[in-house]
């Protein structure tokens, strides 16, 4: 499955969730390099997802950015599927 397909599945799911704001970070001349693909605020928690295929690897800059987000109290993680995102969100904010 292509990274774009995985990203679209994740965004569709996140946008259907109540208490969730999510968007795709589009890299470009005016963006910060290394920012994860999907930025999300889920039930008041900052979560960022770097989407990769099964064989995709993080760049050194992506690794550093993910580490810095986590050190700052947010949550950033590499994911390869929608199911992984659902699992992360359960950890971030378990169902009541």
MARPAZA-737275 format. One line per field, with one value per residue: residue in one letter; y, x, z negated of N, C-alpha, C in turn. Coordinates in nm, 4 decimals, decimal comma, padded with zeros to 6 digits. Layout:
panu [A|...]
n_v [Y|...]
n_u [X|...]
n_w [Z|...]
ca_v [Y|...]
ca_u [X|...]
ca_w [Z|...]
c_v [Y|...]
c_u [X|...]
c_w [Z|...]
END
This chain:
panu [X|X|X|X|X|X|X|X|X|X|X|X|X|X|X|X|X|X|X|X|X|X|X|X|X|X|X|X|X|X|X|X|X|X|X|X|X|X|X|X|X|X|X|X|X|X|X|X|X|X|X|X|X|X|X|X|X|X|X|X|X|X|X|X|X|X|X|X|X|X|X|X|X|X|X|X|X|X|X|X|X|X|X|X|X|X|X|X|X|X|X|X|X|X|X|X]
n_v [-00,1176|00,2255|00,5138|00,7496|00,6512|00,5246|00,7469|00,8974|00,7250|00,7353|01,0113|01,0391|00,8800|01,0131|01,2629|01,1934|01,1418|01,2458|01,5319|01,5696|01,7202|01,7336|01,7482|01,7322|01,7771|01,9647|01,9582|02,2086|02,5148|02,7014|02,5581|02,3736|02,1588|01,8062|01,7852|01,5838|01,3906|01,3994|01,6101|01,6347|01,7079|01,5473|01,5027|01,7032|01,6427|01,6596|01,5038|01,3533|01,2064|01,0232|00,8988|00,5959|00,3403|-00,0183|-00,0833|00,1591|00,4048|00,6236|00,9489|01,0957|01,3550|01,3416|01,1517|01,2979|01,5122|01,3797|01,2798|01,5215|01,6288|01,4386|01,4692|01,7196|01,6774|01,6144|01,3691|01,1797|00,9671|00,7039|00,5514|00,2743|00,2014|00,2383|00,1009|00,1041|00,3759|00,3942|00,2317|00,3872|00,6143|00,5051|00,4666|00,7291|00,8474|00,6663|00,5003|00,6100]
n_u [00,0841|00,0502|00,2107|00,0597|-00,2015|-00,2353|-00,2081|-00,4338|-00,6416|-00,6033|-00,6434|-00,9129|-01,0390|-00,9610|-01,0814|-01,3426|-01,3781|-01,5142|-01,4213|-01,1708|-00,9152|-00,7518|-00,4900|-00,3186|00,0201|00,1746|00,4709|00,7046|00,8379|00,7880|00,7490|00,8473|01,1165|01,1073|00,8774|00,6108|00,3804|00,1003|-00,0772|-00,2344|-00,4921|-00,6219|-00,8814|-00,7786|-00,5095|-00,1853|-00,0911|00,1190|00,1706|00,3959|00,3793|00,4513|00,5361|00,5334|00,7999|00,9208|01,1489|01,2468|01,3866|01,6914|01,6401|01,3610|01,3514|01,4760|01,2962|01,0601|01,1499|01,1960|00,9355|00,8121|00,9673|00,8836|00,6376|00,4288|00,2928|00,4512|00,4847|00,5928|00,3901|00,2369|-00,0084|-00,3701|-00,4792|-00,2707|-00,2734|-00,5247|-00,4706|-00,2741|-00,4245|-00,5982|-00,4239|-00,3471|-00,5882|-00,7867|-01,1044|-01,3981]
n_w [00,0000|00,0744|-00,0706|-00,0583|-00,0366|-00,2851|-00,4513|-00,3709|-00,4550|-00,7324|-00,7869|-00,7065|-00,8979|-01,1403|-01,1053|-01,1302|-01,3913|-01,7024|-01,8969|-01,7860|-01,6011|-01,3011|-01,0566|-00,7386|-00,7089|-00,4756|-00,3180|-00,2209|-00,0816|-00,2841|-00,5136|-00,8106|-00,8036|-00,8548|-01,0087|-01,1263|-00,9181|-00,9758|-01,1840|-01,4938|-01,7260|-01,9825|-02,1870|-02,3520|-02,3598|-02,2163|-01,9232|-01,6859|-01,3703|-01,1820|-00,8758|-00,7214|-00,4801|-00,5070|-00,4654|-00,4862|-00,6090|-00,8757|-00,8330|-00,9537|-01,0476|-01,0838|-01,2901|-01,4961|-01,5234|-01,6049|-01,8493|-01,9882|-02,0030|-02,1672|-02,3998|-02,4710|-02,5767|-02,4116|-02,1828|-01,9468|-01,6702|-01,4524|-01,2119|-01,0395|-00,9578|-00,9665|-01,1816|-01,3687|-01,4371|-01,5609|-01,7827|-01,9127|-01,9804|-02,1677|-02,3779|-02,4306|-02,5135|-02,6806|-02,6334|-02,8043]
ca_v [00,0000|00,3487|00,6031|00,8432|00,5778|00,5077|00,8808|00,9326|00,6435|00,7888|01,1412|01,0174|00,8310|01,1175|01,3681|01,1427|01,1264|01,3660|01,5846|01,5513|01,8112|01,6775|01,7940|01,6837|01,8771|01,9610|02,0181|02,3081|02,6192|02,7770|02,4693|02,3288|02,0243|01,7039|01,7824|01,4640|01,4038|01,4326|01,6788|01,6048|01,7353|01,4470|01,5182|01,7925|01,5941|01,6782|01,3792|01,3687|01,0775|01,0158|00,7831|00,5247|00,2075|-00,1248|-00,0813|00,2967|00,4377|00,7640|01,0194|01,1395|01,4743|01,2965|01,0896|01,4056|01,5872|01,2946|01,2783|01,6526|01,6411|01,3536|01,5324|01,8391|01,6375|01,5677|01,2327|01,1670|00,8273|00,6517|00,4516|00,2136|00,1617|00,3008|00,0288|00,1572|00,5056|00,3652|00,1814|00,5008|00,6993|00,4371|00,4921|00,8710|00,8779|00,5474|00,5240|00,6285]
ca_u [00,0000|00,1275|00,2055|-00,0507|-00,3244|-00,2392|-00,2325|-00,5736|-00,7249|-00,5873|-00,7106|-01,0577|-01,0795|-00,9440|-01,1799|-01,4742|-01,3786|-01,5482|-01,3133|-01,0438|-00,8808|-00,6332|-00,4618|-00,1976|00,1252|00,2314|00,6046|00,7257|00,9358|00,7580|00,7241|00,9642|01,1566|01,1027|00,7488|00,5350|00,2804|-00,0322|-00,0797|-00,3657|-00,5261|-00,7234|-00,9301|-00,6893|-00,3712|-00,1146|-00,0400|00,1680|00,1967|00,4793|00,3263|00,5459|00,4951|00,5934|00,9456|00,9684|01,2366|01,2537|01,5125|01,7516|01,5668|01,2316|01,3780|01,5040|01,1715|00,9727|01,2085|01,1738|00,7930|00,7877|01,0328|00,8064|00,5118|00,3335|00,3193|00,4793|00,5168|00,5864|00,2841|00,2301|-00,1465|-00,4777|-00,4945|-00,1706|-00,3231|-00,6311|-00,4055|-00,2093|-00,5280|-00,6471|-00,3249|-00,3524|-00,7085|-00,8721|-01,2495|-01,4530]
ca_w [00,0000|00,0833|-00,1869|-00,0392|-00,0658|-00,4306|-00,5060|-00,3455|-00,5440|-00,8676|-00,7932|-00,6995|-01,0297|-01,2419|-01,0827|-01,1692|-01,5369|-01,7792|-01,9811|-01,7153|-01,4917|-01,2360|-00,9208|-00,6723|-00,6950|-00,3412|-00,3165|-00,1171|-00,1063|-00,4052|-00,6272|-00,8835|-00,7628|-00,9582|-01,0785|-01,0880|-00,8121|-01,0274|-01,3127|-01,5491|-01,8647|-02,0140|-02,3241|-02,4246|-02,3577|-02,0901|-01,8677|-01,5493|-01,3081|-01,0627|-00,8044|-00,6354|-00,4363|-00,5871|-00,4486|-00,4954|-00,7220|-00,9141|-00,8113|-01,0804|-01,0895|-01,1349|-01,4207|-01,5916|-01,5450|-01,6858|-01,9845|-02,0501|-02,0348|-02,2838|-02,5155|-02,5059|-02,6380|-02,3112|-02,1408|-01,8038|-01,6449|-01,3158|-01,1960|-00,9059|-00,9275|-01,0417|-01,3083|-01,4617|-01,4839|-01,6574|-01,9040|-01,9779|-02,0393|-02,2881|-02,4827|-02,4601|-02,5876|-02,6827|-02,6374|-02,9384]
c_v [00,1253|00,4346|00,6992|00,7765|00,5611|00,6413|00,9207|00,8534|00,6998|00,9208|01,1269|00,9716|00,9424|01,2263|01,3235|01,1296|01,2559|01,4062|01,5627|01,6552|01,7581|01,7367|01,7342|01,7993|01,8606|02,0318|02,1177|02,4128|02,6897|02,6885|02,4298|02,1852|01,9287|01,6934|01,6578|01,4939|01,4514|01,4926|01,6679|01,6536|01,6450|01,4562|01,5976|01,7511|01,6146|01,5449|01,4055|01,2307|01,0953|00,8865|00,7261|00,3966|00,1064|-00,1208|00,0592|00,3218|00,5881|00,8228|01,0598|01,2609|01,4371|01,2315|01,1960|01,4821|01,5074|01,2927|01,4100|01,6744|01,5606|01,4133|01,6556|01,8054|01,5999|01,4215|01,2335|01,0252|00,7978|00,5449|00,3989|00,1724|00,2420|00,2324|00,0767|00,2915|00,4843|00,3161|00,2943|00,5877|00,6361|00,4599|00,6378|00,9029|00,7565|00,5867|00,5313|00,5114]
c_u [00,0896|00,1082|00,0866|-00,1846|-00,3422|-00,2734|-00,3786|-00,6697|-00,7228|-00,6621|-00,8624|-01,1091|-01,0729|-01,0503|-01,3217|-01,4878|-01,4215|-01,4283|-01,1754|-01,0308|-00,7523|-00,6159|-00,3315|-00,1003|00,1869|00,3663|00,6169|00,8234|00,9129|00,7296|00,8560|00,9952|01,1491|00,9720|00,6710|00,4226|00,1440|-00,0181|-00,2223|-00,3762|-00,6442|-00,7590|-00,8311|-00,5443|-00,3110|-00,0556|00,0028|00,2060|00,2855|00,4399|00,4333|00,4811|00,5653|00,7453|01,0052|01,0499|01,2324|01,3881|01,5665|01,6756|01,4283|01,2474|01,3975|01,3757|01,0745|01,0214|01,1800|01,0272|00,7610|00,8493|00,9562|00,6691|00,4020|00,3603|00,3390|00,5295|00,5110|00,4772|00,2838|00,0880|-00,2455|-00,4938|-00,3929|-00,2147|-00,4323|-00,5727|-00,3397|-00,3139|-00,5898|-00,5531|-00,3328|-00,4723|-00,8007|-01,0203|-01,2964|-01,5390]
c_w [00,0000|-00,0409|-00,1764|-00,0737|-00,2166|-00,4965|-00,4888|-00,4338|-00,6859|-00,8824|-00,7908|-00,8354|-01,1344|-01,2280|-01,1174|-01,3208|-01,6057|-01,8653|-01,9188|-01,6042|-01,4315|-01,0973|-00,8707|-00,6621|-00,5566|-00,3450|-00,2032|-00,1619|-00,2404|-00,5269|-00,6927|-00,8445|-00,8816|-01,0333|-01,0330|-00,9887|-00,8615|-01,1667|-01,3654|-01,6933|-01,8957|-02,1608|-02,4102|-02,4272|-02,2190|-02,0455|-01,7236|-01,4950|-01,1851|-00,9926|-00,7114|-00,5854|-00,5256|-00,5802|-00,4629|-00,6218|-00,7489|-00,8747|-00,9479|-01,1347|-01,1452|-01,2723|-01,5285|-01,6248|-01,6321|-01,8303|-02,0569|-02,0875|-02,1604|-02,4104|-02,5631|-02,5650|-02,5407|-02,2821|-01,9902|-01,7800|-01,4954|-01,3126|-01,0532|-00,8680|-01,0111|-01,1773|-01,4113|-01,5193|-01,5886|-01,7896|-01,9823|-02,0473|-02,1635|-02,4058|-02,5274|-02,5486|-02,5840|-02,6892|-02,7809|-02,9781]
END
